[in-house]
């Protein structure tokens, strides 16, 4: 079932959005992206792209189930900057 959710996320976000989010979905799924050389030089954790992909997925799921679009849960605390 877990891989069905991963496949559904990947399929729907890729159908709805740009190639940029397509790459972000691969990072969300923890897939290897890019060449070995590019991975050596680019050590970004891609958190902004992953966030955007998950926000898009949240909106799609909310639309499917007819729920309101909520980004932040009430039990999540924001981290303070160091």
C-alpha positions in Angstrom: 0.0 0.0 0.0 2.9 2.4 0.8 4.2 2.2 -2.7 0.7 2.7 -4.1 0.6 6.1 -2.3 4.1 7.0 -3.6 3.1 6.1 -7.1 -0.2 8.1 -6.8 1.7 11.1 -5.5 4.2 11.0 -8.3 1.6 10.5 -11.0 -0.8 13.2 -9.9 1.8 15.9 -9.2 3.6 15.2 -12.5 0.3 15.4 -14.4 -0.7 18.7 -12.7 2.5 20.7 -12.7 5.8 21.6 -14.3 9.0 19.7 -14.9 10.5 21.6 -11.9 8.0 20.0 -9.5 8.6 16.7 -11.3 12.2 16.8 -10.1 11.0 17.8 -6.6 8.7 14.8 -6.5 11.7 12.6 -7.1 13.4 14.2 -4.1 10.3 13.7 -2.0 10.4 10.0 -2.9 14.1 10.0 -2.1 15.0 8.9 -5.6 18.5 9.5 -7.1 18.3 12.6 -9.4 21.0 13.8 -11.7 24.4 12.4 -12.7 27.0 11.3 -10.2 29.0 14.5 -10.9 26.0 16.8 -10.4 25.2 15.1 -7.1 28.8 15.8 -5.9 28.5 19.5 -6.6 24.9 20.1 -5.8 24.3 19.0 -2.2 21.1 20.9 -1.7 18.3 19.2 0.3 15.8 20.8 -2.2 13.4 21.6 0.7 11.7 24.5 -1.2 10.9 22.3 -4.2 9.8 19.4 -2.0 7.6 21.8 0.0 6.0 23.1 -3.2 5.3 19.5 -4.4 3.7 18.5 -1.2 1.6 21.6 -1.0 0.3 20.8 -4.6 -0.4 17.2 -3.5 -2.2 18.5 -0.4 -4.4 20.7 -2.6 -5.1 17.8 -4.9 -6.1 15.4 -2.1 -8.3 18.0 -0.5 -10.0 18.6 -3.8 -10.6 14.8 -4.2 -12.1 14.3 -0.8 -13.9 17.6 -0.7 -12.0 19.0 2.3 -10.8 22.5 2.9 -7.3 23.2 1.8 -5.2 23.3 5.0 -1.4 23.8 4.9 -0.6 23.9 8.6 -1.8 21.4 11.2 -2.6 22.7 14.6 -0.2 20.3 16.3 2.9 21.4 14.2 5.2 23.9 15.8 7.4 26.1 13.7 11.2 25.9 14.2 13.0 29.0 15.3 15.9 30.2 13.2 19.3 29.5 14.7 
